[in-house]
Amino acid sequence: MNAPPLPPDDTAGLRQQVLDWFVRRQRAGWGAADEQAFQQWLQADATRGSAYAQWEQHWSAIDAMPAGAIAQLRRNLAHDKAQLSAAQQT
């Protein structure tokens, strides 16, 4: 599945495509045809490679965080979501 080309100023769209590819590459069953499609996507636009590399760096930093810090981030996220939900209901 090839992603459609992005307009040059569509950074949110690029981030979404990078995330989609990143998640797909982590799944079991990723094969040679999938990798070829990914490489074609990367090579179609120079900004894609740097955006993907940046996401990999962010993921590595998150992956290296201690378990306690991740647990705190999850608690903060749950708290923020609850506040947002309560604010939307009023």
C-alpha positions as CSV (number, residue, x, y, z in Angstrom):
1,M,0.0,0.0,0.0
2,N,1.6,3.2,-1.2
3,A,0.8,6.5,0.5
4,P,-0.3,9.4,-1.7
5,P,2.2,12.2,-2.2
6,L,2.0,15.1,0.2
7,P,1.9,18.8,-0.5
8,P,5.2,20.4,0.6
9,D,3.7,22.1,3.6
10,D,1.7,19.1,5.0
11,T,3.8,18.4,8.0
12,A,0.9,16.8,9.9
13,G,0.3,14.5,7.0
14,L,3.9,13.6,6.8
15,R,4.0,12.8,10.6
16,Q,1.0,10.6,10.2
17,Q,2.5,8.7,7.2
18,V,5.8,8.3,9.1
19,L,3.9,6.9,12.1
20,D,1.9,4.6,9.9
21,W,5.0,3.1,8.3
22,F,6.8,2.8,11.6
23,V,3.9,0.9,13.2
24,R,3.5,-1.3,10.1
25,R,7.3,-2.2,10.2
26,Q,7.0,-3.4,13.8
27,R,4.2,-5.9,13.0
28,A,4.8,-9.6,12.4
29,G,4.6,-10.6,8.8
30,W,6.5,-7.6,7.4
31,G,8.0,-9.0,4.3
32,A,10.3,-8.1,1.4
33,A,7.5,-6.6,-0.7
34,D,6.5,-4.4,2.3
35,E,10.1,-3.3,2.7
36,Q,10.3,-2.5,-1.0
37,A,7.2,-0.3,-0.8
38,F,8.6,1.4,2.3
39,Q,11.9,2.1,0.5
40,Q,10.1,3.5,-2.5
41,W,8.1,5.8,-0.2
42,L,11.2,7.0,1.5
43,Q,13.0,7.7,-1.8
44,A,10.1,9.6,-3.3
45,D,10.8,12.6,-1.1
46,A,14.0,13.6,0.8
47,T,12.0,14.9,3.7
48,R,10.5,11.5,4.4
49,G,13.9,9.9,5.3
50,S,14.8,12.6,7.8
51,A,11.3,12.6,9.3
52,Y,11.4,8.8,9.7
53,A,14.9,8.9,11.2
54,Q,13.6,11.6,13.7
55,W,10.7,9.4,14.7
56,E,13.1,6.5,15.2
57,Q,15.2,8.7,17.5
58,H,12.2,9.7,19.5
59,W,11.0,6.1,19.8
60,S,14.5,5.0,21.0
61,A,14.5,7.8,23.6
62,I,11.0,6.7,24.9
63,D,12.1,3.0,24.8
64,A,15.1,3.9,27.0
65,M,13.0,5.6,29.7
66,P,12.8,3.9,33.1
67,A,9.6,2.1,33.9
68,G,8.7,4.6,36.6
69,A,8.9,7.5,34.2
70,I,6.7,5.8,31.7
71,A,4.2,4.9,34.5
72,Q,4.1,8.6,35.5
73,L,3.6,9.7,31.9
74,R,0.6,7.3,31.7
75,R,-0.9,8.6,34.9
76,N,-0.4,12.2,33.6
77,L,-2.1,11.3,30.3
78,A,-5.0,9.6,32.0
79,H,-5.4,12.7,34.2
80,D,-5.3,15.0,31.3
81,K,-7.8,12.9,29.3
82,A,-10.2,12.9,32.2
83,Q,-10.0,16.7,32.6
84,L,-10.6,17.2,28.9
85,S,-13.5,14.8,28.9
86,A,-15.0,16.6,31.9
87,A,-14.5,20.0,30.3
88,Q,-16.2,18.8,27.1
89,Q,-19.2,17.5,29.0
90,T,-19.9,20.9,30.6
